[in-house]
Amino acid sequence: MSEFKNFISDIRVIIGLAVLIVILGLWLIIQKIRSGRFKADLDELETRYNAIKSIPLTLKMNKAVAISRVDQETAQRVAEAKEKYDKVQADLASISSTLADAEDDVLVGKLKKADGLMTQIETDLAVNEDAAKELEAVLDGILARETEQRQEVTALKNRFRALKSQAQENSSKLSYNWPVFEQKIADTEKMFSTFEEWMFSSDFDKANHELESIKYSMDELEEMINEMPSLLEDARGIIPRMAEDLHHEYIKNRNRGVYLKHLELEKNVSILTSSLKDDLKRLKTGNSDGVRAHLDDYKHRLKQMNRSVEKEAEAFDEIKTLYDDTERLFTDADRNAEFVRNGYAKTSVKFGLEGMDEKLAKQNDELKRLNDMKPRVYENVKNYQIPASTVLVSLKELHEDLNTCNKELKEMRTKIELASGDEDRAKKQLVKLQIIMNQMQVKIRKYKLPDISHTYEQDMNKANAYIDKLQGLMEESPLNMQVLNGTLQEALDFIYKLYNNVNNIVGTVVMVENTIVFGNRYRSTYADIDSELTRSELCFRNGEYTQALTVAIATIEKIHPGNYESMIKENAKGAE
């Protein structure tokens, strides 16, 4: 015991133990570090192993084997793939076992042995990764048809969900045949289920056939969803309302007397309604083949029938107006014919209208024909036993012919009226001219003009000659209106001019007399005034009336500058 204590107390021993402990600690640390690195590497290898395991080779292989049972063309390819699959699976099993051994070695510190195993695992993983990817590519090739069908059915499912949603949104509009839509949707869903069953059994031909059925069913569903709302709206709403409106118009116009039997509306509407019921039965079952064409035809026929009723109603109303117009036109035409007959008999020779007799006879015959036609046409107008449109044609024909005849009669009447009117106007103008001549003669005598020139006497004689000539022309038969009107215009121009001249002379004479009378009060006071007024009187007696007025005015202006006119007026009033 003492020896041991001596040994322990020896310094060299203590140092040696310390070094040994340090070395042991370093070794443990290094082992720990190496063990951690190996674990990390081992985790990475395990990750790579799991990546290979995650490839669904088993699922794809099973599908490929199932396909090979029903498709002999792929049997050889599947057999080859099966060998590769078994090899990959065996290699994976071996790798899995080696990974477990390596992990155990790392845990117990057999790092060298673990390092060897990990190197082997890395090599096996590299080989197996390539083999697994190659096998997956082969299986994907075998399963390509399934993949394609899967993609296609996914798109169809999305489309089906959209159609189903659209149908549900329009369920209120489709309530009439909604059970058909529900059945169609349910049938399509069953088709999808059947497709999945064929896919599960890897019978891709039957699955593909089911896809075609799904497509056809969805096309029908889409067509129904797109077309049915408008078809039902027309069949159950628009067309019945059109038929109801037509019936209302028919009853309304029939009650007010419009003849509508020839249209056979009740029969035609009944046939149309029966056909519409058949179409509604088809729509009830979801069958819309040909229904759109039928509905468009119904609307077209209803519009035509409604237009026919409106046409007869319009003709009925127009007949009333045209009847009154025709009756007034008959009255006017008879009046014009009577005037022309009487006027022609009285004035044809006098006015040279003998050439009108043939035209008058023709229009009299036409008017007689129209008067004979009138009772027959009017009877149809009043009885309402034939279509108003037919009656209107006859009435329009009568009215147009009568209007043409009346225009001809009016033209003849106008000619007669113009001829007699020219004569009347000439007579009135002649009377006016005679009155004017008398007025001029009265004025000349009234104012006792001391002198009037020979020119005025010649003009008066010429004016009287015009009047005599006009009287002679008026007595001729036939009247030469062109000569009469020309002579009348000349006489008017000449006599009115003469009348104005006489009026001017008379006015001048009156002014001279008034001026001299006014100035007489200043004669005794102013000698020059007396002398000038005497000179004015001499001019007056000699017929120089303008000169006499000029001298008289100048004389008065000397006494009352600027006030001549007002003083003469006052003097004239006092004289009156």
ZAFIKE-120723 format. One line per 2 residues: number of its first residue (from 1); their letters; for each residue y, z, x of C-alpha. Coordinates in Angstrom, 1 decimal, m for minus. Last residue first. Layout:
N
NUM> a> Y,Z,X; ...
//
This chain:
576
576> ea> 128.4,m98.1,m117.5; 131.7,m98.4,m115.8
574> gk> 131.6,m94.8,m114.6; 128.1,m95.4,m113.2
572> an> 129.4,m98.5,m111.3; 132.3,m96.6,m110.0
570> ek> 130.0,m93.9,m108.6; 127.8,m96.5,m107.0
568> im> 130.8,m98.3,m105.5; 132.1,m94.9,m104.1
566> se> 128.8,m94.1,m102.5; 128.5,m97.6,m100.8
564> yn> 132.1,m97.7,m99.6; 132.3,m94.3,m97.9
562> gp> 132.3,m95.4,m94.3; 136.1,m96.3,m94.2
560> hi> 137.8,m95.7,m97.5; 140.9,m97.9,m97.7
558> ke> 140.1,m100.5,m95.1; 136.5,m100.4,m96.1
556> it> 137.5,m101.6,m99.6; 138.8,m104.8,m98.2
554> ai> 135.8,m105.5,m95.9; 133.5,m105.0,m98.9
552> av> 135.4,m107.5,m101.0; 135.5,m110.1,m98.3
550> tl> 131.7,m109.8,m97.6; 130.9,m109.8,m101.4
548> aq> 133.0,m113.0,m101.9; 131.3,m114.7,m99.0
546> ty> 127.9,m113.9,m100.4; 128.8,m115.1,m103.8
544> eg> 130.2,m118.5,m102.8; 129.8,m119.9,m106.4
542> nr> 133.4,m121.3,m106.5; 134.4,m118.6,m109.0
540> fc> 133.1,m115.9,m106.5; 135.0,m117.4,m103.6
538> le> 138.2,m117.3,m105.7; 137.6,m113.7,m106.7
536> sr> 137.2,m112.7,m103.0; 140.5,m114.3,m102.2
534> tl> 142.1,m112.4,m105.0; 140.6,m109.2,m103.6
532> es> 142.1,m110.0,m100.2; 145.6,m110.5,m101.6
530> di> 145.6,m107.4,m103.8; 144.4,m105.3,m100.9
528> da> 147.1,m106.8,m98.7; 149.7,m105.9,m101.3
526> yt> 148.6,m102.3,m101.5; 149.7,m100.0,m104.4
524> sr> 149.5,m102.3,m107.3; 146.2,m103.7,m106.1
522> yr> 144.6,m100.2,m105.5; 143.0,m99.7,m108.9
520> ng> 141.5,m103.2,m108.8; 139.4,m102.3,m105.8
518> fv> 136.6,m100.7,m107.8; 136.5,m103.6,m110.2
516> it> 136.3,m106.0,m107.3; 133.4,m104.0,m105.7
514> ne> 131.5,m103.8,m109.0; 131.8,m107.5,m109.6
512> vm> 130.7,m108.4,m106.1; 127.7,m106.0,m106.3
510> vv> 126.6,m107.5,m109.6; 126.9,m111.1,m108.2
508> tg> 124.8,m110.1,m105.2; 122.1,m108.6,m107.3
506> vi> 122.1,m111.7,m109.5; 121.8,m113.9,m106.4
504> nn> 118.9,m111.8,m105.0; 117.1,m111.9,m108.3
502> vn> 117.5,m115.7,m108.5; 116.0,m116.0,m105.0
500> ny> 113.1,m113.7,m105.9; 112.3,m115.8,m108.9
498> lk> 112.4,m119.0,m106.9; 109.9,m117.6,m104.5
496> yi> 107.7,m116.4,m107.4; 108.0,m119.9,m108.9
494> fd> 107.0,m121.8,m105.7; 104.0,m119.6,m104.6
492> la> 102.6,m119.3,m108.1; 103.0,m123.0,m108.9
490> eq> 101.2,m124.0,m105.6; 98.3,m121.5,m106.4
488> lt> 98.0,m122.9,m109.9; 97.9,m126.4,m108.7
486> gn> 95.0,m125.6,m106.3; 93.2,m123.6,m109.0
484> lv> 93.5,m126.4,m111.5; 92.5,m129.1,m109.0
482> qm> 89.3,m127.2,m108.0; 88.7,m126.1,m111.6
480> nl> 88.5,m129.7,m112.9; 87.9,m128.7,m116.5
478> ps> 85.5,m130.9,m118.4; 87.4,m131.4,m120.6
476> ee> 91.2,m131.3,m120.0; 93.4,m128.9,m121.9
474> ml> 93.9,m126.5,m119.0; 94.9,m129.4,m116.8
472> gq> 97.8,m130.3,m119.2; 99.0,m126.7,m119.4
470> lk> 99.0,m126.5,m115.7; 101.1,m129.7,m115.5
468> di> 103.6,m128.4,m118.0; 103.9,m125.2,m116.0
466> ya> 104.4,m127.0,m112.7; 107.1,m129.2,m114.3
464> na> 108.9,m126.1,m115.5; 109.0,m124.9,m111.9
462> kn> 110.3,m128.3,m110.7; 113.1,m128.2,m113.4
460> md> 114.0,m124.7,m112.2; 114.1,m125.8,m108.6
458> qe> 116.3,m128.8,m109.5; 118.7,m126.4,m111.3
456> yt> 118.7,m124.1,m108.3; 119.4,m126.9,m106.0
454> hs> 122.3,m128.1,m108.2; 124.0,m124.8,m107.4
452> id> 125.0,m122.2,m109.8; 128.5,m121.5,m111.0
450> pl> 130.4,m119.0,m113.1; 127.3,m116.9,m113.5
448> ky> 127.3,m115.6,m117.0; 125.3,m112.4,m116.1
446> kr> 123.2,m112.6,m119.2; 122.7,m116.4,m119.1
444> ik> 121.4,m116.4,m115.5; 119.3,m113.3,m116.2
442> vq> 117.8,m114.8,m119.4; 116.8,m118.0,m117.5
440> mq> 115.1,m116.1,m114.8; 113.3,m113.8,m117.2
438> nm> 112.1,m116.9,m119.2; 110.7,m118.4,m116.1
436> ii> 108.9,m115.2,m115.2; 107.4,m115.0,m118.7
434> ql> 106.1,m118.6,m118.3; 104.6,m117.7,m114.9
432> kv> 102.9,m114.7,m116.3; 101.4,m116.8,m119.2
430> lq> 100.1,m119.3,m116.6; 98.5,m116.6,m114.6
428> kk> 96.7,m115.3,m117.6; 95.5,m118.8,m118.5
426> ar> 94.3,m119.4,m114.9; 92.5,m116.1,m114.9
424> de> 90.8,m117.0,m118.1; 89.8,m120.4,m116.8
422> dg> 88.5,m118.9,m113.6; 86.5,m116.4,m115.6
420> sa> 85.0,m119.1,m117.7; 83.6,m120.8,m114.6
418> le> 82.7,m117.5,m112.9; 81.0,m116.2,m116.1
416> ik> 79.0,m119.4,m116.5; 77.9,m119.4,m112.8
414> tr> 77.1,m115.6,m113.0; 75.0,m116.2,m116.1
412> me> 73.0,m118.9,m114.3; 72.5,m116.5,m111.3
410> kl> 71.5,m113.7,m113.7; 69.0,m115.9,m115.4
408> ek> 67.4,m116.8,m112.1; 67.3,m113.1,m111.1
406> nc> 65.8,m112.2,m114.5; 62.9,m114.7,m113.9
404> tn> 62.2,m113.2,m110.5; 62.3,m109.6,m111.9
402> ld> 60.0,m110.6,m114.8; 57.5,m112.0,m112.3
400> eh> 57.7,m108.9,m110.2; 57.4,m106.6,m113.2
398> le> 54.4,m108.4,m114.8; 52.6,m108.4,m111.4
396> kl> 53.5,m104.8,m110.9; 52.1,m104.0,m114.4
394> sv> 48.9,m105.8,m113.7; 48.4,m104.1,m110.3
392> lv> 49.3,m100.7,m111.8; 46.7,m101.1,m114.6
390> ts> 44.0,m101.6,m111.9; 45.2,m98.6,m109.9
388> ap> 45.4,m96.6,m113.2; 41.7,m97.1,m113.7
386> iq> 40.7,m98.3,m117.2; 40.8,m96.4,m120.6
384> yn> 44.2,m94.7,m120.2; 45.3,m96.2,m123.6
382> kv> 49.1,m96.3,m122.9; 49.2,m98.5,m119.8
380> ne> 46.4,m100.7,m121.0; 48.3,m101.4,m124.2
378> yv> 51.4,m102.1,m122.2; 49.7,m104.8,m120.3
376> rp> 48.4,m106.5,m123.5; 51.8,m106.1,m125.2
374> km> 53.8,m107.5,m122.3; 51.9,m110.8,m121.7
372> dn> 53.6,m112.5,m124.7; 57.0,m111.3,m123.4
370> lr> 56.1,m112.6,m120.0; 55.2,m116.0,m121.3
368> kl> 58.4,m116.1,m123.4; 60.5,m115.2,m120.3
366> ed> 58.8,m118.0,m118.3; 59.5,m120.5,m121.1
364> nq> 63.2,m119.4,m121.2; 63.3,m119.7,m117.4
362> ka> 62.1,m123.3,m117.5; 64.5,m124.3,m120.3
360> lk> 67.4,m122.8,m118.4; 66.5,m124.7,m115.3
358> ed> 66.3,m128.0,m117.2; 69.7,m127.3,m119.0
356> mg> 71.6,m126.3,m115.8; 72.6,m129.9,m115.0
354> el> 75.1,m130.0,m117.9; 77.3,m127.4,m116.2
352> gf> 80.5,m129.5,m116.1; 82.9,m126.7,m117.2
350> kv> 83.8,m128.0,m120.6; 80.5,m129.7,m121.2
348> st> 78.4,m126.6,m120.5; 80.8,m124.2,m122.0
346> ka> 79.7,m123.4,m125.6; 76.0,m124.2,m125.5
344> yg> 75.7,m122.8,m122.0; 77.4,m119.5,m123.0
342> nr> 75.1,m119.1,m126.0; 71.9,m119.8,m124.0
340> vf> 73.1,m118.0,m120.9; 74.1,m114.9,m122.9
338> ea> 70.8,m114.8,m124.7; 68.9,m115.1,m121.5
336> nr> 70.9,m112.4,m119.9; 70.3,m110.0,m122.8
334> da> 66.6,m110.8,m122.8; 66.4,m110.2,m119.0
332> dt> 68.3,m106.9,m119.3; 66.1,m105.6,m122.1
330> fl> 62.9,m106.8,m120.2; 64.2,m105.1,m117.1
328> re> 64.8,m101.9,m118.9; 61.1,m102.0,m120.1
326> td> 60.0,m102.9,m116.7; 61.8,m99.9,m115.1
324> dy> 60.4,m97.6,m117.8; 56.9,m98.9,m117.1
322> lt> 57.4,m98.7,m113.3; 58.2,m95.0,m113.6
320> ki> 55.2,m94.2,m115.7; 52.9,m96.5,m113.7
318> ed> 53.9,m94.8,m110.5; 52.6,m91.5,m111.8
316> fa> 49.2,m93.0,m112.7; 49.1,m95.0,m109.4
314> ea> 49.7,m91.7,m107.5; 46.9,m90.0,m109.5
312> ek> 44.6,m93.0,m108.9; 45.3,m92.9,m105.2
310> ev> 45.0,m89.1,m105.0; 41.5,m89.4,m106.7
308> sr> 40.5,m92.1,m104.2; 41.8,m90.1,m101.3
306> nm> 39.7,m87.1,m102.4; 36.7,m89.4,m102.6
304> qk> 37.4,m90.8,m99.1; 37.9,m87.3,m97.7
302> lr> 34.7,m86.2,m99.3; 32.8,m89.2,m97.8
300> hk> 34.2,m88.5,m94.3; 33.3,m84.8,m94.5
298> yd> 29.8,m85.6,m95.7; 29.4,m88.2,m92.9
296> dl> 30.5,m85.7,m90.3; 28.0,m83.2,m91.8
294> ha> 25.1,m85.8,m91.7; 25.9,m86.8,m88.1
292> rv> 25.9,m83.1,m87.0; 22.6,m82.5,m88.8
290> gd> 20.7,m85.2,m87.0; 18.5,m82.6,m85.2
288> sn> 19.9,m79.2,m85.8; 16.6,m77.3,m86.3
286> gt> 17.2,m73.5,m86.0; 15.1,m72.7,m89.0
284> kl> 18.1,m71.8,m91.1; 19.7,m75.0,m89.8
282> rk> 17.0,m77.0,m91.4; 17.5,m75.3,m94.7
280> ld> 21.2,m75.8,m94.4; 20.6,m79.5,m93.9
278> dk> 18.5,m79.7,m97.1; 21.3,m77.9,m99.0
276> ls> 23.8,m80.4,m97.7; 21.7,m83.2,m99.0
274> st> 21.7,m81.6,m102.5; 25.5,m81.1,m102.3
272> li> 26.1,m84.7,m101.3; 24.0,m86.0,m104.2
270> sv> 25.9,m83.7,m106.6; 29.2,m84.7,m105.1
268> nk> 28.4,m88.4,m105.7; 27.3,m87.8,m109.3
266> el> 30.3,m85.7,m110.2; 32.7,m88.1,m108.4
264> el> 31.5,m91.2,m110.4; 34.7,m93.0,m109.2
262> hk> 34.7,m95.2,m112.4; 35.1,m92.1,m114.5
260> ly> 38.5,m91.2,m113.0; 41.1,m92.2,m115.6
258> vg> 44.2,m90.0,m115.2; 45.0,m88.2,m118.5
256> rn> 46.5,m84.9,m117.4; 43.1,m83.2,m117.7
254> rn> 41.5,m85.7,m115.4; 44.1,m85.1,m112.8
252> ki> 43.5,m81.3,m112.7; 39.7,m81.6,m113.0
250> ye> 39.5,m84.1,m110.1; 41.9,m82.2,m108.0
248> hh> 39.9,m79.0,m108.4; 36.6,m80.7,m107.8
246> ld> 38.0,m82.2,m104.6; 39.3,m78.8,m103.5
244> ea> 35.8,m77.3,m104.1; 34.1,m80.1,m102.2
242> mr> 36.5,m79.7,m99.3; 35.8,m75.9,m99.4
240> pi> 32.0,m76.5,m99.4; 32.5,m78.9,m96.4
238> ig> 34.6,m76.5,m94.4; 32.7,m73.3,m94.9
236> ra> 28.9,m73.2,m95.0; 28.0,m76.6,m93.5
234> de> 31.2,m77.0,m91.3; 31.2,m73.5,m90.0
232> ll> 27.4,m73.5,m89.6; 27.6,m76.7,m87.5
230> sp> 30.4,m75.3,m85.5; 28.6,m72.1,m84.7
228> me> 25.2,m73.8,m84.2; 26.3,m76.3,m81.5
226> ni> 26.8,m74.3,m78.4; 24.3,m71.5,m79.1
224> me> 21.7,m73.9,m80.4; 22.1,m76.2,m77.4
222> el> 21.8,m73.2,m75.0; 18.6,m72.0,m76.8
220> ed> 17.1,m75.5,m76.7; 17.9,m75.8,m73.0
218> ms> 16.4,m72.3,m72.5; 13.2,m73.3,m74.2
216> yk> 12.9,m76.5,m72.1; 13.6,m74.6,m68.9
214> is> 11.0,m71.9,m69.8; 8.4,m74.5,m70.6
212> el> 9.1,m76.2,m67.3; 8.7,m72.8,m65.6
210> eh> 5.4,m72.3,m67.4; 4.1,m75.5,m65.9
208> na> 5.2,m74.3,m62.5; 3.3,m71.0,m63.0
206> kd> 0.2,m73.1,m64.1; 0.5,m75.0,m60.9
204> fd> 1.3,m71.9,m58.9; m1.9,m70.0,m59.8
202> ss> m1.3,m67.2,m57.4; m2.8,m64.6,m59.8
200> fm> 0.4,m62.7,m59.6; 2.3,m65.9,m60.0
198> we> 0.4,m66.7,m63.1; 1.1,m63.3,m64.5
196> ef> 4.8,m63.6,m63.6; 5.0,m66.9,m65.4
194> ts> 3.4,m65.3,m68.5; 6.1,m62.6,m68.4
192> fm> 8.9,m65.2,m68.2; 7.3,m67.1,m71.1
190> ke> 7.3,m63.9,m73.1; 11.0,m63.5,m72.5
188> td> 11.5,m67.1,m73.8; 9.6,m66.3,m76.9
186> ai> 11.7,m63.2,m77.5; 14.9,m65.2,m77.1
184> kq> 13.7,m67.9,m79.5; 12.7,m65.3,m82.0
182> ef> 16.0,m63.5,m81.8; 17.8,m66.8,m82.2
180> vp> 15.8,m67.7,m85.2; 16.4,m64.3,m86.7
178> wn> 20.2,m65.0,m86.3; 20.0,m67.9,m88.8
176> ys> 22.9,m67.1,m91.2; 24.2,m64.4,m88.8
174> lk> 25.2,m67.0,m86.2; 28.9,m66.5,m86.5
172> ss> 28.5,m62.7,m86.4; 26.0,m63.0,m83.5
170> ne> 28.5,m64.9,m81.3; 28.7,m62.2,m78.7
168> qa> 24.9,m61.7,m78.9; 24.3,m65.4,m78.3
166> qs> 26.6,m65.3,m75.2; 24.8,m62.3,m73.8
164> kl> 21.4,m64.0,m74.3; 22.7,m67.1,m72.7
162> ar> 24.0,m65.2,m69.7; 20.7,m63.3,m69.3
160> fr> 18.8,m66.6,m69.5; 21.0,m68.1,m66.8
158> nk> 20.3,m65.2,m64.5; 16.6,m65.4,m65.3
156> la> 16.6,m69.1,m64.6; 18.2,m68.6,m61.2
154> tv> 15.6,m66.0,m60.4; 12.8,m68.3,m61.7
152> eq> 14.0,m71.0,m59.3; 14.1,m68.7,m56.3
150> rq> 10.6,m67.4,m57.1; 9.3,m70.9,m57.6
148> et> 10.6,m71.9,m54.2; 9.1,m68.8,m52.6
146> er> 5.8,m69.5,m54.3; 5.8,m73.0,m53.0
144> al> 6.7,m71.8,m49.5; 3.7,m69.3,m49.5
142> ig> 1.6,m71.4,m47.1; 4.6,m72.0,m44.9
140> dl> 5.6,m68.4,m45.1; 2.1,m67.5,m44.0
138> va> 2.4,m69.7,m40.9; 5.9,m68.3,m40.1
136> el> 4.6,m64.8,m40.5; 1.7,m65.6,m38.1
134> ek> 4.1,m66.8,m35.5; 6.3,m63.7,m35.9
132> aa> 3.2,m61.5,m35.7; 1.9,m63.3,m32.6
130> de> 5.2,m63.1,m30.9; 5.6,m59.4,m31.6
128> nv> 2.0,m58.8,m30.6; 2.5,m60.3,m27.1
126> al> 5.6,m58.3,m26.4; 4.0,m55.2,m27.9
124> dt> 0.9,m55.5,m25.7; 3.1,m55.7,m22.6
122> ei> 5.2,m52.7,m23.6; 2.0,m50.8,m24.5
120> qt> 0.5,m51.4,m21.0; 3.6,m50.2,m19.3
118> ml> 3.6,m47.2,m21.6; 0.0,m46.4,m20.7
116> gd> 0.8,m46.5,m17.0; 3.8,m44.3,m17.4
114> ak> 1.8,m41.8,m19.5; m0.7,m41.5,m16.6
112> kl> 2.1,m40.8,m14.2; 3.8,m38.5,m16.7
110> kg> 0.8,m36.2,m17.3; 3.2,m33.5,m18.4
108> vl> 1.2,m32.1,m21.3; 3.6,m33.6,m23.8
106> vd> 4.0,m36.9,m22.0; 0.2,m37.2,m21.8
104> de> m0.1,m36.6,m25.6; 2.6,m39.2,m26.3
102> ad> 0.8,m41.7,m24.1; m2.4,m41.1,m25.9
100> al> m0.8,m41.5,m29.3; 1.0,m44.7,m28.2
98> ts> m2.4,m46.0,m26.9; m3.9,m45.4,m30.3
96> si> m1.1,m47.2,m32.1; m1.2,m50.1,m29.6
94> sa> m5.0,m50.5,m30.3; m4.4,m50.5,m34.0
92> ld> m1.6,m53.0,m33.6; m3.9,m55.2,m31.5
90> aq> m6.5,m55.0,m34.2; m4.0,m55.9,m36.9
88> vk> m2.7,m58.8,m34.8; m6.2,m60.1,m34.2
86> dy> m7.1,m59.7,m37.8; m4.0,m61.7,m38.8
84> ke> m4.7,m64.4,m36.3; m8.2,m64.8,m37.7
82> ka> m6.8,m64.7,m41.2; m4.2,m67.4,m40.4
80> ea> m7.0,m69.7,m39.3; m8.8,m69.0,m42.6
78> vr> m5.6,m69.5,m44.6; m5.0,m72.9,m43.0
76> qa> m8.5,m74.0,m43.7; m8.3,m72.8,m47.4
74> te> m4.8,m74.4,m48.0; m6.1,m77.6,m49.6
72> qd> m8.7,m75.7,m51.5; m6.1,m74.3,m53.8
70> vr> m7.4,m71.7,m56.3; m9.1,m69.3,m53.9
68> si> m6.8,m70.3,m51.1; m3.9,m69.0,m53.1
66> av> m5.5,m65.6,m53.3; m6.0,m65.6,m49.5
64> ak> m2.3,m66.5,m49.0; m1.2,m63.8,m51.4
62> nm> m3.3,m61.3,m49.5; m1.9,m62.5,m46.2
60> kl> 1.6,m62.3,m47.5; 1.1,m58.7,m48.5
58> tl> m0.7,m57.8,m45.2; 1.9,m59.5,m43.1
56> pi> 4.8,m57.7,m44.7; 6.6,m57.3,m41.3
54> sk> 7.3,m53.6,m41.2; 4.4,m53.1,m38.8
52> ia> 6.1,m55.3,m36.2; 9.3,m53.3,m36.5
50> ny> 7.2,m50.0,m36.4; 5.8,m51.1,m33.0
48> rt> 9.3,m51.9,m31.7; 10.5,m48.4,m32.9
46> el> 7.4,m46.8,m31.2; 8.3,m48.6,m28.0
44> ed> 11.8,m47.2,m28.2; 10.5,m43.7,m29.0
42> ld> 8.2,m43.9,m25.9; 11.1,m44.9,m23.7
40> ak> 13.1,m41.9,m25.0; 10.0,m39.6,m24.5
38> fr> 9.5,m41.0,m21.0; 13.2,m40.3,m20.2
36> gs> 12.9,m36.7,m21.6; 9.6,m36.1,m19.6
34> ri> 11.3,m37.4,m16.4; 14.2,m35.0,m17.0
32> kq> 11.9,m32.1,m17.7; 9.8,m32.9,m14.7
30> ii> 12.8,m33.0,m12.5; 14.0,m29.6,m13.8
28> lw> 10.5,m28.1,m13.3; 10.4,m29.4,m9.8
26> lg> 13.8,m28.0,m9.1; 12.8,m24.6,m10.4
24> li> 9.6,m24.6,m8.3; 11.6,m25.5,m5.2
22> vi> 14.1,m22.8,m5.9; 11.3,m20.2,m6.4
20> lv> 9.6,m21.2,m3.2; 12.8,m21.0,m1.3
18> al> 13.4,m17.5,m2.7; 9.9,m16.5,m1.8
16> gi> 10.4,m17.7,1.8; 13.6,m15.9,2.1
14> iv> 12.0,m12.6,1.0; 9.1,m13.0,3.4
12> ri> 11.5,m13.6,6.2; 13.4,m10.5,5.4
10> ds> 10.3,m8.2,5.7; 10.6,m5.6,3.0
8> if> 7.9,m7.2,1.1; 5.5,m7.0,4.0
6> nk> 6.3,m3.4,4.7; 5.7,m2.6,1.1
4> fe> 2.4,m4.4,1.3; 1.5,m2.5,4.4
2> sm> 2.3,0.8,2.7; 0.0,0.0,0.0
//
